[in-house]
Amino acid sequence: MDNQIEIELNPTDILKKEFKTKMRGYEPEEVDGYLDLVIKDYQTYQEAIDRLTAENARLFKKVDELNRQLSASDNVKESAPQQSSAATNYDILKRLSNLERHVFGAKLSEQNQAPQTRVQNHSQFDETNL
């Protein structure tokens, strides 16, 4: 921020400046009145410059802070997908296992009961034929 503009005049310099008078020169009161307006404008401009310089410095600090927060957030996001991916995979496997147990578990229990029934029927058949 070393882009300072060099200003040669300030309100005090303008106020203290005295001009020589000549026979056909300007009216001193009119010149003084006009220079008073110039001084007032210079003061207003200087106040605006000071205010804008302070605001500019504040905004630069805010940008730096937000960039640091964004960088930290990016670092967290880079490590988080691996953790959430593992958790998501675990959840999917758990749900799949429950689904298989529900669907195939009923079929397995039917198949387990069917051989027992066949064995019972088969043993009854053997007893009657003996």
ZABA-828394 format. One record per residue: residue in one letter; z, y, x of N, C-alpha, C, O, CB in turn; residue number from 1. Coordinates in steps of 0.2 Angstrom, whole numbers, plus 5000, padded with zeros to 4 digits. Glycine has a CB too. Example, Ala and Ser with C-alpha at 12.3 -4.5 7.8 and 13.67 -1.06 7.14 Angstrom:
<nodes>
   code   n.pz   n.py   n.px   ca.pz   ca.py   ca.px   c.pz   c.py   c.px   o.pz   o.py   o.px   cb.pz   cb.py   cb.px   pos
      A   5039   4972   5066    5039    4978    5062   5039   4984   5066   5042   4983   5071    5045    4978    5057     1
      S   5035   4989   5064    5036    4995    5068   5039   5000   5064   5040   5006   5067    5029    4997    5070     2
</nodes>
This chain:
<nodes>
   code   n.pz   n.py   n.px   ca.pz   ca.py   ca.px   c.pz   c.py   c.px   o.pz   o.py   o.px   cb.pz   cb.py   cb.px   pos
      M   5000   4994   5004    5000    5000    5000   5000   5006   5004   5003   5011   5002    5006    5000    4995     1
      D   4997   5006   5010    4996    5012    5014   4990   5016   5012   4987   5019   5017    4996    5010    5021     2
      N   4988   5016   5006    4983    5020    5004   4985   5027   5002   4982   5029   4997    4979    5016    4998     3
      Q   4989   5030   5005    4992    5037    5003   4987   5042   5004   4983   5042   5010    4998    5038    5007     4
      I   4986   5046   5000    4981    5052    5000   4985   5058   5003   4990   5059   5001    4978    5054    4993     5
      E   4982   5061   5008    4985    5066    5011   4983   5073   5007   4977   5074   5006    4983    5067    5019     6
      I   4988   5076   5005    4988    5082    5001   4990   5088   5005   4996   5088   5008    4991    5082    4994     7
      E   4986   5093   5006    4988    5098    5011   4993   5104   5007   4997   5107   5010    4982    5102    5013     8
      L   4992   5104   5001    4996    5109    4997   5001   5106   4992   5000   5100   4990    4991    5114    4993     9
      N   5007   5109   4992    5011    5107    4987   5014   5113   4983   5012   5118   4985    5018    5103    4990    10
      P   5017   5112   4977    5019    5118    4973   5022   5123   4977   5021   5129   4975    5023    5115    4967    11
      T   5027   5122   4982    5030    5127    4985   5025   5131   4990   5026   5137   4990    5036    5124    4990    12
      D   5021   5127   4993    5016    5131    4997   5012   5136   4993   5010   5142   4995    5011    5126    5001    13
      I   5010   5134   4987    5006    5138    4983   5010   5144   4980   5008   5150   4980    5003    5134    4976    14
      L   5016   5143   4979    5021    5148    4977   5022   5154   4982   5022   5160   4981    5028    5145    4974    15
      K   5023   5151   4988    5024    5156    4994   5018   5159   4997   5019   5164   5001    5028    5152    4999    16
      K   5012   5157   4995    5006    5160    4998   5006   5167   4995   5006   5169   4990    5000    5156    4996    17
      E   5004   5172   5000    5003    5179    4999   4996   5181   5001   4994   5179   5006    5009    5183    5002    18
      F   4993   5185   4997    4986    5187    4999   4987   5194   5000   4991   5198   4998    4982    5185    4993    19
      K   4982   5196   5005    4982    5203    5006   4978   5207   5001   4974   5204   4997    4978    5204    5013    20
      T   4980   5213   4999    4976    5216    4994   4971   5221   4997   4973   5224   5003    4981    5220    4990    21
      K   4966   5222   4994    4961    5227    4996   4959   5231   4990   4962   5230   4985    4954    5223    4998    22
      M   4956   5236   4991    4954    5241    4986   4951   5238   4980   4953   5240   4975    4950    5247    4989    23
      R   4946   5234   4981    4943    5232    4975   4944   5224   4974   4940   5221   4972    4935    5233    4976    24
      G   4950   5222   4975    4952    5215    4975   4954   5213   4968   4953   5217   4963    4958    5213    4979    25
      Y   4957   5207   4967    4959    5204    4960   4965   5208   4958   4969   5210   4963    4959    5197    4961    26
      E   4967   5207   4952    4973    5210    4949   4979   5205   4951   4978   5199   4949    4973    5210    4941    27
      P   4983   5207   4955    4989    5203    4958   4993   5199   4952   4994   5193   4953    4994    5207    4962    28
      E   4994   5202   4946    4998    5199    4941   4993   5193   4938   4996   5188   4936    5000    5204    4936    29
      E   4987   5194   4937    4983    5189    4935   4982   5183   4939   4982   5177   4937    4976    5192    4933    30
      V   4982   5185   4946    4981    5179    4951   4988   5175   4951   4988   5169   4951    4980    5182    4958    31
      D   4994   5179   4951    5000    5176    4951   5001   5171   4944   5004   5166   4945    5006    5181    4951    32
      G   4999   5174   4939    4999    5170    4932   4995   5163   4933   4997   5158   4931    4997    5174    4926    33
      Y   4989   5164   4936    4985    5158    4937   4988   5153   4942   4988   5147   4941    4978    5160    4939    34
      L   4990   5156   4947    4994    5151    4952   5000   5148   4949   5001   5142   4951    4995    5155    4959    35
      D   5003   5151   4945    5009    5148    4942   5007   5142   4938   5010   5136   4938    5012    5153    4937    36
      L   5001   5142   4934    4998    5136    4931   4996   5131   4936   4997   5125   4934    4992    5139    4927    37
      V   4993   5133   4941    4991    5128    4946   4997   5124   4949   4997   5118   4950    4987    5131    4952    38
      I   5003   5128   4950    5009    5125    4953   5012   5120   4948   5014   5115   4950    5014    5131    4954    39
      K   5012   5122   4941    5014    5118    4936   5010   5111   4936   5013   5106   4935    5014    5121    4929    40
      D   5003   5112   4936    4999    5106    4937   5001   5102   4943   5001   5095   4942    4992    5108    4936    41
      Y   5001   5105   4948    5003    5101    4954   5010   5097   4954   5010   5091   4956    5004    5106    4961    42
      Q   5015   5100   4951    5021    5097    4949   5020   5091   4945   5023   5085   4946    5026    5102    4946    43
      T   5016   5092   4939    5015    5086    4935   5011   5081   4938   5012   5075   4937    5010    5089    4929    44
      Y   5006   5082   4942    5002    5077    4946   5007   5073   4950   5006   5067   4951    4996    5080    4950    45
      Q   5011   5077   4954    5016    5074    4959   5020   5069   4955   5022   5063   4957    5020    5079    4963    46
      E   5023   5071   4949    5027    5067    4945   5024   5060   4943   5026   5055   4943    5030    5070    4939    47
      A   5017   5061   4941    5013    5056    4939   5012   5051   4944   5012   5045   4944    5007    5058    4936    48
      I   5010   5054   4950    5009    5049    4956   5015   5045   4958   5015   5040   4959    5007    5054    4962    49
      D   5021   5049   4958    5027    5045    4960   5029   5040   4955   5031   5034   4957    5033    5050    4960    50
      R   5028   5041   4948    5029    5036    4943   5024   5030   4944   5026   5025   4943    5029    5039    4936    51
      L   5018   5032   4945    5013    5026    4945   5014   5022   4952   5013   5016   4952    5006    5029    4945    52
      T   5016   5025   4957    5017    5022    4963   5023   5017   4962   5023   5011   4964    5019    5027    4969    53
      A   5028   5019   4959    5034    5015    4957   5032   5009   4953   5034   5003   4954    5040    5019    4954    54
      E   5028   5011   4948    5026    5005    4943   5021   5000   4947   5022   4994   4946    5022    5009    4937    55
      N   5017   5003   4951    5013    4999    4955   5017   4994   4959   5015   4988   4960    5008    5003    4959    56
      A   5022   4996   4963    5026    4992    4967   5030   4987   4963   5030   4981   4965    5031    4996    4971    57
      R   5032   4989   4957    5036    4984    4952   5031   4979   4950   5033   4973   4950    5039    4988    4946    58
      L   5025   4981   4948    5020    4976    4946   5018   4971   4952   5017   4965   4950    5014    4979    4943    59
      F   5017   4973   4958    5016    4969    4963   5021   4964   4964   5020   4958   4966    5015    4973    4970    60
      K   5027   4966   4964    5033    4961    4964   5033   4956   4959   5034   4950   4960    5040    4965    4964    61
      K   5031   4958   4953    5031    4954    4947   5025   4949   4948   5026   4943   4946    5030    4958    4940    62
      V   5020   4951   4951    5014    4946    4952   5016   4941   4957   5015   4935   4956    5008    4950    4954    63
      D   5019   4943   4962    5022    4939    4968   5027   4933   4965   5026   4927   4966    5025    4942    4973    64
      E   5031   4936   4960    5036    4931    4957   5033   4926   4953   5034   4920   4953    5041    4935    4953    65
      L   5028   4929   4949    5024    4924    4944   5020   4919   4948   5019   4913   4946    5020    4928    4940    66
      N   5017   4921   4954    5013    4917    4958   5018   4911   4961   5016   4905   4961    5010    4920    4964    67
      R   5024   4913   4963    5029    4908    4965   5031   4903   4960   5031   4897   4961    5035    4911    4968    68
      Q   5032   4906   4954    5033    4901    4948   5028   4897   4946   5029   4891   4945    5035    4906    4942    69
      L   5022   4899   4947    5016    4895    4945   5015   4890   4950   5013   4884   4949    5010    4899    4945    70
      S   5016   4891   4957    5016    4887    4962   5021   4881   4961   5019   4875   4962    5016    4890    4969    71
      A   5027   4883   4959    5032    4878    4958   5031   4874   4952   5032   4868   4952    5039    4882    4957    72
      S   5028   4877   4947    5026    4873    4941   5020   4868   4943   5020   4862   4940    5024    4878    4936    73
      D   5016   4870   4947    5010    4866    4949   5013   4860   4953   5011   4854   4952    5005    4869    4953    74
      N   5018   4861   4957    5021    4856    4961   5024   4851   4956   5024   4845   4957    5026    4858    4966    75
      V   5028   4853   4951    5031    4849    4946   5026   4845   4942   5027   4839   4941    5036    4853    4942    76
      K   5021   4848   4940    5015    4844    4936   5012   4839   4941   5010   4834   4938    5010    4849    4934    77
      E   5011   4840   4947    5008    4835    4951   5012   4829   4952   5010   4823   4952    5007    4838    4958    78
      S   5019   4829   4952    5023    4824    4953   5025   4821   4946   5026   4815   4945    5030    4825    4956    79
      A   5025   4825   4940    5027    4822    4934   5022   4817   4931   5024   4812   4928    5027    4828    4929    80
      P   5015   4818   4932    5011    4813    4928   5012   4806   4931   5011   4801   4927    5004    4815    4930    81
      Q   5014   4805   4937    5015    4798    4939   5021   4795   4936   5021   4789   4934    5016    4798    4947    82
      Q   5026   4799   4935    5032    4797    4931   5031   4795   4924   5033   4790   4921    5038    4802    4932    83
      S   5028   4800   4921    5026    4799    4914   5021   4794   4913   5021   4790   4907    5024    4806    4911    84
      S   5017   4793   4917    5012    4787    4917   5015   4780   4917   5014   4776   4913    5007    4788    4922    85
      A   5020   4780   4921    5024    4774    4922   5028   4772   4916   5028   4767   4913    5029    4774    4928    86
      A   5031   4778   4913    5035    4777    4907   5030   4775   4901   5032   4771   4897    5039    4784    4905    87
      T   5024   4778   4901    5020    4777    4896   5017   4770   4896   5017   4766   4891    5014    4782    4896    88
      N   5016   4767   4902    5013    4761    4903   5019   4756   4901   5017   4751   4897    5012    4759    4910    89
      Y   5025   4757   4902    5031    4753    4900   5031   4753   4893   5032   4747   4890    5037    4756    4903    90
      D   5031   4758   4889    5031    4759    4882   5025   4755   4879   5026   4751   4874    5031    4766    4880    91
      I   5019   4755   4882    5014    4752    4879   5015   4744   4880   5013   4740   4875    5007    4754    4883    92
      L   5017   4742   4886    5018    4735    4887   5024   4732   4882   5023   4727   4880    5020    4734    4894    93
      K   5029   4736   4881    5034    4734    4877   5032   4733   4869   5033   4729   4866    5040    4739    4877    94
      R   5028   4738   4867    5025    4738    4860   5020   4732   4860   5020   4728   4855    5021    4744    4859    95
      L   5016   4731   4865    5011    4725    4865   5015   4718   4864   5013   4714   4861    5007    4725    4871    96
      S   5020   4718   4868    5025    4712    4868   5028   4711   4861   5028   4705   4859    5030    4712    4874    97
      N   5030   4716   4858    5033    4715    4852   5028   4713   4847   5029   4709   4842    5036    4722    4849    98
      L   5022   4716   4847    5016    4715    4843   5014   4707   4843   5013   4704   4838    5010    4719    4844    99
      E   5014   4705   4850    5012    4698    4851   5017   4693   4848   5016   4688   4845    5011    4697    4858   100
      R   5023   4695   4849    5029    4691    4847   5029   4691   4839   5030   4685   4836    5036    4694    4849   101
      H   5027   4696   4836    5027    4696    4829   5021   4692   4826   5022   4688   4821    5026    4704    4826   102
      V   5015   4693   4829    5009    4690    4827   5009   4683   4829   5008   4678   4825    5003    4694    4829   103
      F   5009   4682   4835    5009    4675    4838   5015   4671   4837   5015   4665   4837    5007    4675    4845   104
      G   5021   4674   4836    5027    4671    4835   5027   4667   4829   5030   4662   4828    5033    4676    4836   105
      A   5024   4670   4823    5024    4667    4817   5019   4661   4817   5021   4655   4815    5021    4672    4812   106
      K   5014   4661   4821    5009    4655    4822   5013   4650   4826   5012   4644   4824    5003    4658    4825   107
      L   5016   4652   4831    5019    4647    4835   5025   4643   4831   5026   4637   4832    5022    4650    4842   108
      S   5029   4647   4828    5034    4644    4824   5031   4639   4818   5034   4634   4817    5038    4649    4820   109
      E   5025   4641   4816    5021    4636    4811   5019   4630   4815   5019   4625   4812    5015    4640    4808   110
      Q   5016   4631   4821    5014    4626    4825   5019   4621   4827   5018   4615   4827    5010    4628    4831   111
      N   5025   4624   4828    5031    4620    4830   5033   4616   4825   5036   4610   4825    5036    4624    4833   112
      Q   5033   4619   4819    5035    4615    4813   5030   4610   4811   5032   4604   4808    5037    4620    4807   113
      A   5024   4611   4812    5019    4606    4810   5020   4600   4813   5019   4594   4810    5012    4609    4811   114
      P   5020   4600   4820    5021    4593    4823   5027   4589   4821   5027   4583   4821    5021    4594    4831   115
      Q   5032   4593   4820    5038    4589    4818   5037   4586   4811   5039   4580   4810    5044    4594    4817   116
      T   5033   4589   4807    5032    4586    4800   5027   4580   4801   5028   4575   4798    5028    4592    4796   117
      R   5022   4581   4806    5018    4575    4807   5022   4569   4810   5021   4564   4808    5013    4577    4812   118
      V   5027   4571   4814    5031    4566    4817   5035   4562   4812   5036   4556   4812    5035    4569    4823   119
      Q   5038   4566   4808    5042    4564    4802   5037   4559   4798   5039   4554   4796    5045    4569    4798   120
      N   5031   4562   4796    5027    4558    4792   5024   4552   4795   5024   4546   4792    5021    4562    4790   121
      H   5023   4552   4802    5021    4546    4806   5026   4541   4806   5025   4535   4806    5019    4549    4813   122
      S   5033   4543   4807    5038    4538    4808   5039   4535   4801   5041   4529   4801    5044    4542    4810   123
      Q   5038   4539   4796    5039    4536    4789   5033   4531   4788   5034   4525   4785    5039    4541    4783   124
      F   5027   4532   4790    5022    4527    4790   5023   4521   4794   5022   4516   4791    5015    4531    4792   125
      D   5026   4522   4800    5028    4516    4804   5033   4511   4800   5032   4505   4801    5030    4518    4811   126
      E   5038   4514   4797    5043    4511    4794   5041   4507   4788   5043   4501   4787    5049    4515    4792   127
      T   5036   4510   4785    5034    4506    4779   5029   4500   4781   5028   4496   4777    5030    4511    4774   128
      N   5025   4501   4786    5021    4496    4788   5024   4490   4792   5021   4485   4793    5015    4499    4792   129
      L   5030   4491   4794    5033    4486    4798   5036   4481   4793   5039   4476   4796    5039    4489    4802   130
</nodes>
